[in-house]
């Protein structure tokens, strides 16, 4: 199994997703979290963020980041369906089995959970993007 973190030529859509992931990482860091890795490739899956929530209770958190320009096709949360959640969880379990992230960062021995952070554009140009953090997302 190959676990990697790499940057290749990115599309406009991917660059917008990258910006959303950066906002999500900044959001977590300002709340005292430690971001261990971004864009961790596990087979065909990608883990957006791997972080430590110092709690209480402390946990290793695999964070999926979703963004949308508008709600024409529903809420961003609706795109993180049960199939995608299971794929992300499976990739997370594979990383845990290896015990290290790209660059040799060891995962702390803590409980594990899956979170979702949604990033949407501001309602007005003078506002910041809107973030919603869903903790401990169910696999169902």
FENWO-V616119 format. One record per residue. N is the residue number from 1. RES is the residue in one letter. D_CENTER is the distance of its C-alpha to the mean C-alpha in whole Angstrom. Layout:
n & res & d_center
N & RES & D_CENTER
N & RES & D_CENTER
This chain:
n & res & d_center
1 & X & 21
2 & X & 19
3 & X & 16
4 & X & 15
5 & X & 14
6 & X & 16
7 & X & 16
8 & X & 19
9 & X & 20
10 & X & 18
11 & X & 19
12 & X & 19
13 & X & 16
14 & X & 14
15 & X & 15
16 & X & 14
17 & X & 11
18 & X & 11
19 & X & 12
20 & X & 10
21 & X & 7
22 & X & 10
23 & X & 11
24 & X & 8
25 & X & 8
26 & X & 12
27 & X & 12
28 & X & 11
29 & X & 13
30 & X & 16
31 & X & 15
32 & X & 16
33 & X & 13
34 & X & 13
35 & X & 10
36 & X & 11
37 & X & 10
38 & X & 8
39 & X & 8
40 & X & 10
41 & X & 12
42 & X & 14
43 & X & 16
44 & X & 16
45 & X & 12
46 & X & 9
47 & X & 6
48 & X & 4
49 & X & 4
50 & X & 7
51 & X & 9
52 & X & 12
53 & X & 13
54 & X & 17
55 & X & 18
56 & X & 20
57 & X & 19
58 & X & 17
59 & X & 14
60 & X & 12
61 & X & 9
62 & X & 6
63 & X & 3
64 & X & 3
65 & X & 4
66 & X & 8
67 & X & 11
68 & X & 15
69 & X & 18
70 & X & 20
71 & X & 20
72 & X & 23
73 & X & 21
74 & X & 20
75 & X & 17
76 & X & 13
77 & X & 13
78 & X & 16
79 & X & 14
80 & X & 11
81 & X & 15
82 & X & 16
83 & X & 16
84 & X & 12
85 & X & 11
86 & X & 14
87 & X & 13
88 & X & 9
89 & X & 11
90 & X & 14
91 & X & 12
92 & X & 11
93 & X & 15
94 & X & 16
95 & X & 14
96 & X & 16
97 & X & 19
98 & X & 19
99 & X & 18
100 & X & 17
101 & X & 14
102 & X & 16
103 & X & 18
104 & X & 19
105 & X & 17
106 & X & 18
107 & X & 16
108 & X & 18
109 & X & 19
110 & X & 18
111 & X & 17
112 & X & 14
113 & X & 11
114 & X & 9
115 & X & 7
116 & X & 7
117 & X & 7
118 & X & 10
119 & X & 11
120 & X & 15
121 & X & 18
122 & X & 20
123 & X & 23
124 & X & 26
125 & X & 26
126 & X & 26
127 & X & 23
128 & X & 20
129 & X & 17
130 & X & 16
131 & X & 13
132 & X & 12
133 & X & 11
134 & X & 11
135 & X & 11
136 & X & 12
137 & X & 12
138 & X & 15
139 & X & 15
140 & X & 18
